[in-house]
Amino acid sequence: MISILHYGYSFIMLLGALYFYLLSKDPKGVPASEYLIAMVIPLWSGAAYLSIALGQGLFQYDDTTIYYARYIDWVISTPLLLAALALTAMFGGKRI
């Protein structure tokens, strides 16, 4: 059951990356780097959870399962999310 959820999450992340790709075709003044970051985040996250679904991103010890791919995902995606937030906050220059 959990594997099905991981596959579903990966598929939804792929759809999210596709959505940002389609938005990048009509950027409306938004820099291409912001769209690139917005596409990389769900692709990376989806790949991490796909590795869990395929049995590669986890470690089992006795009755405990550690999904280390989640932590690797967070190490990469959190700085990218913060960079995207900072770029969004600075979009358009000064407004004072």
N, C-alpha and C positions, 0 to 999 in steps of 0.2 A: 504494500500500500504506500509506504513512504517513497519508494522508488518512482511510483506513478506521479506523486506530487513533485518530485524533483524534475522529472521529465516535463511536467506541465509548467513549472516555474521557468525552465530553460526555454520553452516555446514562447511563453509570454514575454520574456526578456528579448527574444529574437524579434517578436512583433514590435516591441518598444524601440529597438534599434532601427528597424525598418521605418517606423514612424518618423524618427528623427532624420533618417536619410531622406525621406520624402519631403520633410520640412526644409531640408538644406537645399533643395532644388529651387526654392523661392525664398532666399534668405531674408528679404525685407530689411537689409542693412545690418543684420547680425553677422559678425565675423565667422568665417568658415571654421576657425579653431574651436569656437563654442559648439558648433554642430558636431565636430569631430569628437570632442570630449563627451558630448551627450550620446553619441553612438557607441563609444568605447565602453562606457560604464555598464550598460545592460549586456553588451556582448561578453565582456569579461565575467560579469556575474553569472550570466547564463552558462558560460563555459565551466565555471567552477561548480555549479550545481549539476551540470550534465556529468561532470567527472564523478560526483557523488552517486548519481543515478547509475552510472556504469560500474560502480564499485571501486573506483580509483582514489577518491578523495576522502577516504575514511580509514580509521585505525580501530580495530576491535581488540579489546583486552578483557577477558572473562565476560562479564555481562555488560561491560561499558563500551559504548561506541563513541569515538571522538571524530567529528567531521572537521578535519583540519582544513579542508578546502574552503570552508566558510571563513576561517580566519585569514587565509591567504587572500580571499576575495575582499575582505574588509580592509586589509593592509593596502591594497591597490585602489579599491573603489572609493574609500573615504577621502583620501587626498584629491582624487579627481572630482568628487562631489564638491569639496571645498573650493577647488579651483574654479569649477563651473559657477558656484555661488558668487565668488569674488568677481569673476568676469561679468556676470549678470549685474552685480551691484555697480560696477564701473562702466557699464554700457552707456554710451551716449555722452560721456564727458561730464564736466562740472555742471551743476544745476543750481548753484547758489546765486 
